[in-house]
Amino acid sequence: MYWYRTDAMLDAIRQKNHRNKDDGKDPLHVAYAEIVARYPSLYEFPPCHGIRVTSANLAGTLVRKDAIDVSSMQTIASNCGKLFCFGLVGDKIAPMCPTNEI
């Protein structure tokens, strides 16, 4: 009887974890939606899809989502050239100037 309860509990946990994976919510998209909702003027800059955040393409310091300075982001973007986008490192935003285009 003990094993039955353990297996049932384990199956319930597996099903819950499986459903969470199937939600299809990319953390970058969730963070980007939150940023754009809070700072609409940053909508012009896309999220960085398929580009890994590295020291070579990082254009500033990592910033908390609720502490973004819009004017500094626009200044960084104007200095970037062709492409400026946002990456995600943990739960902080990484302003990026990737060298190769998306």
C-alpha positions as CSV (number, residue, x, y, z in Angstrom):
1,M,0.0,0.0,0.0
2,Y,2.9,2.4,0.7
3,W,4.4,1.9,-2.7
4,Y,1.1,2.5,-4.4
5,R,0.8,5.9,-2.7
6,T,4.4,6.8,-3.6
7,D,3.9,5.8,-7.2
8,A,0.7,7.8,-7.4
9,M,2.4,10.9,-5.9
10,L,5.3,10.5,-8.3
11,D,3.0,10.1,-11.3
12,A,1.1,13.3,-10.2
13,I,4.4,15.2,-9.9
14,R,5.5,14.0,-13.4
15,Q,2.2,15.0,-15.0
16,K,2.4,18.4,-13.4
17,N,6.0,18.9,-14.6
18,H,5.0,17.7,-18.1
19,R,2.2,20.3,-18.3
20,N,4.5,23.1,-17.2
21,K,6.9,22.2,-20.0
22,D,4.1,22.2,-22.5
23,D,3.0,25.8,-21.6
24,G,5.2,27.0,-24.4
25,K,6.2,30.2,-22.6
26,D,9.7,31.2,-23.4
27,P,11.2,33.1,-20.5
28,L,12.6,35.7,-22.9
29,H,9.2,36.3,-24.4
30,V,7.7,36.7,-20.9
31,A,10.4,39.1,-19.8
32,Y,10.1,41.1,-23.1
33,A,6.3,41.3,-22.7
34,E,6.8,42.6,-19.2
35,I,9.3,45.2,-20.3
36,V,7.2,46.5,-23.2
37,A,4.1,46.7,-20.9
38,R,6.1,48.8,-18.4
39,Y,8.1,50.8,-20.9
40,P,6.2,51.0,-24.3
41,S,9.0,53.1,-26.0
42,L,11.3,50.0,-25.8
43,Y,9.0,48.1,-28.2
44,E,11.1,49.2,-31.1
45,F,13.9,46.9,-29.9
46,P,13.4,43.2,-30.3
47,P,14.3,40.3,-28.1
48,C,17.5,38.4,-29.1
49,H,16.4,35.0,-30.4
50,G,19.1,32.4,-30.8
51,I,21.9,34.7,-29.7
52,R,23.8,33.8,-26.5
53,V,24.7,36.6,-24.2
54,T,28.5,37.0,-24.0
55,S,30.9,39.7,-22.9
56,A,31.6,40.4,-26.5
57,N,28.1,41.3,-27.4
58,L,26.9,42.7,-24.1
59,A,26.4,46.5,-24.6
60,G,25.9,47.5,-20.9
61,T,25.4,46.1,-17.5
62,L,22.7,43.6,-16.6
63,V,19.5,45.4,-15.5
64,R,16.6,44.3,-13.4
65,K,13.3,44.3,-15.4
66,D,11.8,46.9,-13.0
67,A,14.8,49.2,-13.0
68,I,15.4,49.9,-16.7
69,D,16.4,53.4,-17.7
70,V,14.7,54.0,-21.0
71,S,17.0,56.9,-22.1
72,S,20.2,54.9,-21.4
73,M,18.8,52.0,-23.4
74,Q,18.0,54.3,-26.3
75,T,21.5,55.8,-26.1
76,I,23.1,52.3,-26.1
77,A,20.9,51.4,-29.1
78,S,22.0,54.4,-31.0
79,N,25.7,53.6,-30.4
80,C,25.1,49.9,-31.5
81,G,24.7,50.5,-35.2
82,K,22.4,48.1,-37.0
83,L,21.2,45.8,-34.4
84,F,20.2,46.2,-30.7
85,C,18.2,43.7,-28.9
86,F,17.5,42.4,-25.4
87,G,18.7,39.1,-24.0
88,L,18.0,37.4,-20.7
89,V,20.4,36.3,-18.0
90,G,18.6,34.7,-15.2
91,D,15.9,37.3,-14.4
92,K,17.9,40.3,-15.5
93,I,17.9,42.0,-18.9
94,A,21.0,42.1,-21.0
95,P,21.2,44.9,-23.6
96,M,23.1,43.4,-26.6
97,C,24.8,44.5,-29.8
98,P,25.3,41.2,-31.6
99,T,27.9,41.4,-34.3
100,N,26.1,38.9,-36.6
101,E,22.5,39.7,-37.6
102,I,19.5,37.7,-36.4
